């Protein structure tokens, strides 16, 4: 739908941000990654120094591989590329399926003591 008096080209350009591409267009309408689950603090690193645009990879995929030459968290990738985290997760799933990135999930808290141990420590410190 075009606003009266507004050209079709102007409708897709934001004065401050430049061209606007909807996240569902970047992911081709997908809302879930094809591989992996990614926490905000999952660490992502590229497995190759560079990647050429391949069939099925968009400029955002290539940008993620370039950005992940240094280890980055999922949240950092989203912030650097100015994309929603859900979109980044879908793109990371594509890259992981092609073995272009590797993802280290955060450690689970299963090995940590329960809260009663921490409370005992705090109470002991207060008693000093």
Buried (B, 14 or more C-beta within 10 A) or exposed (E): EEEEEEEEEEEEEEEEEEEEEEBEEBBEEBEEBEBBEBEEEBBBBBBEEEBEEEEEBBEBBBBBBEBBEEEBBBBBBBEEBEBEBBBBBBBBBBBBBBEBBBBEEEEEEEEEEEEEEEEEEEEEEEEE
